[in-house]
């Protein structure tokens, strides 16, 4: 298991999964992202070019999750720019 340790590295999962798959080509690698594809969808090209069978679990709650969580916890639910009203059909 690879983790950013909760350090707020939005977009960490897919590059980490790609690295894990390159390091262990015969293992099953699953990326459980938050909203990272808004941050680094270009990494999908790296996986395709290298023919990596990384599995991605898509969980769409319609928000930039970590930012919204901080707005809930520390900013008295004053939300700004965290709702994704339009999203890509992944």
Order of alpha helices (4+ residues) and beta strands (2+ residues): alpha-beta-alpha-alpha-beta-alpha
